[in-house]
């Protein structure tokens, strides 16, 4: 199963930002916590509805979102 399928986008929820499994937990929130040094265990303790796969899906979503060609003018 593709982990990114755990990420949902609903224009009527969280301003259309990517969320996890239809919940009001944004991908950005999980990524911000990770970037701030929170461990996976701390995140799961703070958000009991999250699963380990949700954290992985957030990272995978960010990796796919950033995977694009950048053209530089010469």
N, C-alpha and C positions, 0 to 999 in steps of 0.2 A: 504494500500500500504506500502510495506517495504521501510523505508527511505533510506536504503543503495542503492537502485536502482538509486538514484540520483547521486551516485558516479560512475565515469567512469574511465577506465584505457585504454589508447591508447599508444602503444609503440612509436608512432611518435609525441607524444605531451608531453611536460614537462618531457622528459626523462623517460616516462612510469610511472610516479608517479600518484597516484590517484588525480583526478580533480573533479570538481563539474559540472555536466550536460554538459560535453564536452567543457566547457570553460577552459581558461588557468588560472583558480583560483584553486590552489592546496588545498587539504584537510589540509595539513601541515600549509599552510598560515593562514587558518581560526583558526586552533588549536593554533598556535603561538600567534595570536592576542588575543584569549580568555585567554591563559596562561599569557599573558602580562597584563591582566586586562581590556582589551577593552570590552565594553558592546556590546550586540547584536545590539543595535541601532547604535552605532558607526561603527560597521562592515558594517551594511547595508547602512549607509551613505557613507562610503568609497568605497563600491562596490555595486553600484546601481543595477547591474544585479543579485545579490544574493537575495534569499528569506529566510525567517525565517526557512523554512523546510530544506534549504541547510545547515544551521548552525547545526541544529539537526542531519542531516544525517552525517555530519563530525564527530560529537561526537559519534554517533552510530557506524560509521565505525571504529573509534579508539577503542571503547569498544570491538567490535567483533575481531579486529585484535589482541588485547592483551589478549583475552580469550583463553588461552591454558595452558596445564599442564606443570608445571616446575618440573623436576626431580632433586633431590639433592642427590649426592653421600654420602653414610654414612661412 
